[in-house]
Amino acid sequence: MNKILAIMLFLGALPLPIEYYDILRWAVSIAAIINIFKERYIFIPVLVLFNPIIPVYLYSKVVWVIIDIISGMLFWALSEDEDL
């Protein structure tokens, strides 16, 4: 699951329709909640940034690209634990 989210976040760095980013917010939030329940508390800031209920608007695509890539790397790195 985390690898799929990582790929979705990496794709989020591209200029895509706004609907993709709405779906991305929901998917990342749900995955972050699941990871938090697995005691991976590093996902709390990810949940805060990507939450769809009270969205965070940074108004800069460059900042979101950096956040998407860093979050994608986090999901990818912790997906290795799932393979064990």
RAHULIN-V133684 format. One record per residue. PHI is phi in degrees with one decimal (NA if undefined). PSI is psi in degrees with one decimal (NA if undefined). Layout:
BEGIN
<<PHI	PSI> <PHI	PSI>>
END
This chain:
BEGIN
<<NA	-44.0> <-64.6	-33.0> <-68.0	-37.5> <-64.1	-43.2> <-64.0	-38.0> <-61.7	-44.8> <-63.6	-41.9> <-60.8	-39.6> <-68.6	-39.8> <-62.6	-39.1> <-66.1	-26.8> <-63.6	-15.2> <-74.5	-15.0> <-86.0	157.4> <-76.9	102.0> <-120.0	166.9> <-62.1	153.2> <-60.4	-28.8> <-61.5	-34.8> <-62.0	-42.4> <-70.4	-30.7> <-65.1	-45.5> <-63.5	-40.7> <-60.5	-42.6> <-58.0	-47.1> <-64.2	-46.4> <-64.5	-45.0> <-66.7	-38.8> <-63.6	-45.4> <-63.3	-44.3> <-65.7	-37.0> <-65.6	-40.7> <-61.9	-43.8> <-60.5	-43.8> <-67.0	-35.4> <-65.1	-39.7> <-65.9	-22.8> <-86.5	14.5> <65.4	34.5> <-104.9	81.3> <-72.3	-6.5> <-66.2	-15.4> <-84.7	-2.8> <-62.1	-46.9> <-63.0	-33.0> <-64.1	-43.5> <-62.5	-41.1> <-64.1	-44.0> <-70.0	-37.0> <-100.7	3.3> <-61.1	134.6> <-86.2	-13.3> <-75.9	-50.5> <-122.2	83.7> <-65.6	146.8> <-95.7	121.6> <-107.0	114.9> <-99.8	-12.1> <58.0	18.4> <-138.5	117.2> <-62.5	-35.1> <-62.3	-43.2> <-64.7	-43.1> <-66.0	-34.5> <-61.9	-44.1> <-63.1	-44.5> <-64.0	-41.8> <-60.9	-44.8> <-67.6	-44.6> <-64.5	-43.2> <-65.1	-39.8> <-61.6	-41.1> <-65.5	-36.2> <-65.1	-47.9> <-61.7	-41.3> <-65.0	-45.2> <-63.1	-39.4> <-84.1	-6.1> <-74.2	-20.6> <-65.0	-29.1> <-66.9	-28.6> <-70.8	-27.8> <-72.7	-18.6> <-73.5	NA>>
END
